[in-house]
Amino acid sequence: MTDHAAPTDKASIIRDGVRAAWPICLGYVPIGLAFGVLAQKAGLSPLAIGLMSAFVFAGSAQFIAVAMLGTGAGIAAIVATAFTVNLRHLLMSSALSVYLRGVHKRWLSLFAYGITDESFALNLVQFREGNWDFKRALTVNHVTNAFWVASTVIGGLGGAFIPAHAFGIDYALMGMFLCLLVYQLRGRLYVLTGLIAGAAAVILSIAIPGNSYIVAASVIAATAGLYIRRRWPSFAASSAPARKNKR
């Protein structure tokens, strides 16, 4: 924790939120362009792409939905698949809820809408480090949201001119997730939990069709991490080094 509270004026809040969000925004641009290209090729108009990005705002679910549309899947199947893939948001929201006590429900709804894997990871780290609050986290959520929607629409408009696999787009999403993971590895317990999650995901992906293995691997790793923390508290304690004052 820092010794001084963060400035509460609107300009400082927006500046801090944008400063924290820009790496995610840069990552969203190639991924959003890729989605726009694929969605355009699946028959969606730029308006439909923009509305989908605004209402769904979940990259993995949107990619899956577009792929299913291309194969002629029905609406019910697409909705059910997207719901299953996004179940991980229950875990992310639960982890962030401890930092949002006292926030009005209508603001929590707006905040929940903007939670993604990337904004969750960034906000969680910032909350743990201190000098972070709901308004700054909300800024992160919706600045990244704006970049995502704009990128997908631009991709849809230029879909005929942007190859789907250009500029390393296939690796951009994985690279961004790896960077976000590194920032959360604060000790041996976190590294071990991450390894368990990775191993479980690989094993379950062989046995479970679709993407539901991601949720199952997350639950297994979180349960294992909690068990290790309670069973061997000394090991867990060594995973949380004392923070130095920043100011």
C-alpha positions as CSV (number, residue, x, y, z in Angstrom):
1,M,0.0,0.0,0.0
2,T,1.1,3.5,-0.6
3,D,1.2,6.2,2.1
4,H,-0.9,8.7,0.2
5,A,-4.4,8.4,-1.2
6,A,-4.8,8.8,-4.9
7,P,-6.1,12.2,-6.2
8,T,-9.9,12.2,-6.4
9,D,-10.4,14.9,-9.1
10,K,-11.9,13.8,-12.4
11,A,-8.9,14.6,-14.5
12,S,-6.6,12.5,-12.3
13,I,-9.0,9.6,-12.3
14,I,-9.4,9.6,-16.1
15,R,-5.6,10.1,-16.6
16,D,-4.8,7.2,-14.3
17,G,-7.4,4.9,-15.9
18,V,-6.3,5.7,-19.4
19,R,-2.6,5.2,-18.5
20,A,-3.3,1.8,-17.1
21,A,-5.6,0.8,-19.9
22,W,-3.5,1.6,-22.9
23,P,-1.5,-1.7,-23.1
24,I,-4.8,-3.5,-23.3
25,C,-6.1,-1.1,-25.9
26,L,-3.1,-1.8,-28.0
27,G,-3.7,-5.5,-27.7
28,Y,-7.3,-5.1,-28.6
29,V,-6.6,-3.4,-31.9
30,P,-5.2,-6.4,-33.9
31,I,-7.7,-8.8,-32.2
32,G,-10.6,-6.5,-32.9
33,L,-9.6,-6.1,-36.5
34,A,-9.3,-9.8,-36.8
35,F,-12.8,-10.3,-35.4
36,G,-14.2,-7.6,-37.7
37,V,-12.7,-9.4,-40.7
38,L,-14.0,-12.8,-39.7
39,A,-17.5,-11.4,-38.9
40,Q,-17.6,-9.5,-42.2
41,K,-16.8,-12.7,-44.0
42,A,-19.5,-14.5,-42.0
43,G,-22.0,-12.1,-43.4
44,L,-22.4,-9.5,-40.6
45,S,-22.6,-5.8,-41.5
46,P,-20.4,-3.2,-39.8
47,L,-23.5,-2.1,-37.8
48,A,-24.2,-5.6,-36.7
49,I,-20.5,-6.1,-35.7
50,G,-20.5,-2.9,-33.7
51,L,-23.8,-3.8,-31.9
52,M,-22.5,-7.3,-31.2
53,S,-19.3,-5.9,-29.7
54,A,-21.2,-3.3,-27.6
55,F,-23.7,-5.7,-26.2
56,V,-21.6,-8.8,-25.8
57,F,-18.1,-7.4,-25.2
58,A,-16.5,-10.8,-24.9
59,G,-13.9,-11.6,-27.5
60,S,-13.8,-15.3,-27.1
61,A,-17.6,-15.6,-27.1
62,Q,-17.8,-13.4,-30.2
63,F,-15.2,-15.4,-32.1
64,I,-17.1,-18.6,-31.3
65,A,-20.4,-17.0,-32.2
66,V,-19.1,-15.9,-35.6
67,A,-17.6,-19.4,-36.3
68,M,-20.9,-21.0,-35.4
69,L,-22.8,-18.6,-37.6
70,G,-20.5,-19.6,-40.4
71,T,-21.4,-23.3,-39.9
72,G,-25.2,-22.5,-39.8
73,A,-25.7,-23.1,-36.1
74,G,-29.0,-22.0,-34.5
75,I,-29.5,-19.1,-32.2
76,A,-30.1,-21.3,-29.2
77,A,-26.9,-23.2,-29.6
78,I,-24.9,-20.0,-30.1
79,V,-26.4,-18.4,-26.9
80,A,-25.8,-21.6,-24.8
81,T,-22.2,-21.9,-26.0
82,A,-21.5,-18.2,-25.3
83,F,-23.1,-18.5,-21.9
84,T,-20.9,-21.5,-21.0
85,V,-17.7,-19.8,-22.2
86,N,-18.4,-16.7,-20.2
87,L,-19.1,-18.6,-16.9
88,R,-15.5,-17.6,-15.9
89,H,-16.9,-14.1,-15.3
90,L,-18.5,-15.4,-12.2
91,L,-15.0,-16.2,-10.8
92,M,-13.6,-12.8,-11.9
93,S,-16.5,-10.8,-10.5
94,S,-16.2,-12.7,-7.2
95,A,-12.5,-11.8,-6.9
96,L,-13.2,-8.1,-7.6
97,S,-16.2,-7.8,-5.4
98,V,-14.2,-7.5,-2.2
99,Y,-12.7,-4.2,-3.5
100,L,-16.1,-2.8,-4.5
101,R,-18.0,-2.8,-1.2
102,G,-20.3,0.2,-0.7
103,V,-20.6,0.9,-4.4
104,H,-24.2,1.5,-5.5
105,K,-25.8,-1.4,-7.4
106,R,-26.5,0.6,-10.6
107,W,-22.8,1.4,-10.8
108,L,-21.9,-2.2,-10.1
109,S,-24.0,-3.2,-13.0
110,L,-22.1,-0.8,-15.3
111,F,-18.8,-2.0,-13.9
112,A,-19.8,-5.7,-14.4
113,Y,-20.7,-5.1,-18.0
114,G,-17.1,-3.9,-18.7
115,I,-15.2,-6.8,-17.0
116,T,-13.1,-8.8,-19.4
117,D,-10.1,-11.2,-18.8
118,E,-7.7,-8.4,-19.4
119,S,-9.4,-5.6,-17.4
120,F,-10.0,-8.1,-14.6
121,A,-6.3,-8.9,-14.4
122,L,-5.2,-5.3,-14.6
123,N,-7.7,-4.0,-12.0
124,L,-7.0,-6.9,-9.6
125,V,-3.3,-6.1,-9.7
126,Q,-3.9,-2.4,-9.2
127,F,-6.4,-2.9,-6.3
128,R,-3.8,-5.1,-4.6
129,E,-1.0,-2.6,-5.1
130,G,-3.2,0.2,-3.6
131,N,-4.0,3.8,-4.8
132,W,-6.8,2.4,-7.0
133,D,-10.5,2.8,-6.7
134,F,-13.8,2.0,-8.3
135,K,-13.8,5.1,-10.6
136,R,-10.3,4.3,-12.0
137,A,-11.3,0.7,-12.5
138,L,-14.5,1.7,-14.3
139,T,-12.4,4.0,-16.6
140,V,-10.2,1.0,-17.5
141,N,-13.2,-1.1,-18.3
142,H,-14.9,1.4,-20.6
143,V,-11.8,2.9,-22.3
144,T,-10.9,-0.7,-23.4
145,N,-14.5,-1.3,-24.3
146,A,-14.5,1.7,-26.7
147,F,-11.2,0.5,-28.3
148,W,-12.7,-3.0,-28.8
149,V,-15.9,-1.8,-30.4
150,A,-14.1,0.7,-32.7
151,S,-11.5,-1.9,-33.7
152,T,-14.1,-4.5,-34.6
153,V,-16.1,-2.0,-36.7
154,I,-13.0,-0.9,-38.5
155,G,-12.1,-4.5,-39.2
156,G,-15.6,-5.1,-40.5
157,L,-15.4,-2.1,-42.8
158,G,-12.0,-3.1,-44.2
159,G,-12.7,-6.9,-44.1
160,A,-12.1,-7.3,-47.8
161,F,-8.7,-5.7,-47.6
162,I,-7.3,-7.2,-44.3
163,P,-6.2,-10.9,-44.4
164,A,-7.4,-12.9,-41.4
165,H,-3.9,-14.1,-40.5
166,A,-1.9,-10.9,-41.2
167,F,0.5,-9.1,-38.8
168,G,0.7,-11.9,-36.3
169,I,-2.9,-11.5,-35.3
170,D,-3.1,-15.2,-34.4
171,Y,-0.5,-14.7,-31.6
172,A,-1.7,-11.3,-30.3
173,L,-4.4,-12.7,-28.0
174,M,-2.1,-15.4,-26.5
175,G,0.7,-12.9,-26.1
176,M,-1.5,-10.4,-24.2
177,F,-2.8,-13.2,-21.9
178,L,0.8,-14.3,-21.1
179,C,1.8,-10.8,-20.2
180,L,-1.2,-10.4,-17.9
181,L,-0.4,-13.7,-16.3
182,V,3.2,-12.7,-15.5
183,Y,2.0,-9.6,-13.6
184,Q,-0.1,-11.8,-11.3
185,L,2.7,-14.2,-10.4
186,R,3.6,-12.7,-7.0
187,G,5.2,-15.8,-5.4
188,R,5.6,-19.5,-5.4
189,L,1.9,-20.2,-4.7
190,Y,0.8,-18.2,-7.7
191,V,3.3,-19.9,-10.0
192,L,2.2,-23.3,-8.7
193,T,-1.5,-22.5,-9.2
194,G,-0.7,-21.2,-12.7
195,L,1.1,-24.5,-13.6
196,I,-1.8,-26.5,-12.2
197,A,-4.3,-24.5,-14.3
198,G,-2.2,-25.0,-17.5
199,A,-1.7,-28.7,-16.9
200,A,-5.4,-29.2,-16.1
201,A,-6.4,-27.2,-19.2
202,V,-4.2,-29.3,-21.5
203,I,-5.4,-32.6,-20.1
204,L,-9.1,-31.6,-20.0
205,S,-9.0,-30.2,-23.5
206,I,-8.3,-33.7,-24.8
207,A,-11.3,-35.2,-22.9
208,I,-13.9,-32.3,-23.0
209,P,-15.1,-30.9,-26.4
210,G,-15.5,-27.2,-26.9
211,N,-14.1,-24.6,-24.5
212,S,-15.8,-25.6,-21.3
213,Y,-12.5,-27.2,-20.2
214,I,-11.2,-23.6,-19.5
215,V,-13.8,-23.1,-16.8
216,A,-13.1,-26.6,-15.3
217,A,-9.4,-26.0,-15.2
218,S,-9.9,-22.6,-13.5
219,V,-12.0,-24.2,-10.8
220,I,-9.5,-27.0,-10.3
221,A,-6.5,-24.7,-10.0
222,A,-8.4,-22.2,-7.7
223,T,-9.4,-25.1,-5.4
224,A,-5.9,-26.5,-5.4
225,G,-4.4,-23.1,-4.6
226,L,-6.9,-22.6,-1.7
227,Y,-6.1,-26.1,-0.4
228,I,-2.3,-25.5,-0.5
229,R,-2.7,-22.1,1.2
230,R,-4.7,-23.7,4.1
231,R,-2.7,-27.0,4.3
232,W,0.8,-25.4,4.1
233,P,0.4,-21.7,5.3
234,S,4.2,-21.2,5.5
235,F,4.4,-22.0,1.8
236,A,1.6,-19.5,1.0
237,A,3.1,-16.9,3.3
238,S,6.4,-17.0,1.4
239,S,4.4,-16.2,-1.8
240,A,3.4,-12.7,-0.7
241,P,6.5,-10.6,-0.3
242,A,6.2,-7.4,1.6
243,R,5.6,-4.3,-0.6
244,K,7.8,-1.3,-0.4
245,N,6.3,2.1,-0.1
246,K,6.2,3.8,-3.5
247,R,6.2,7.3,-2.1
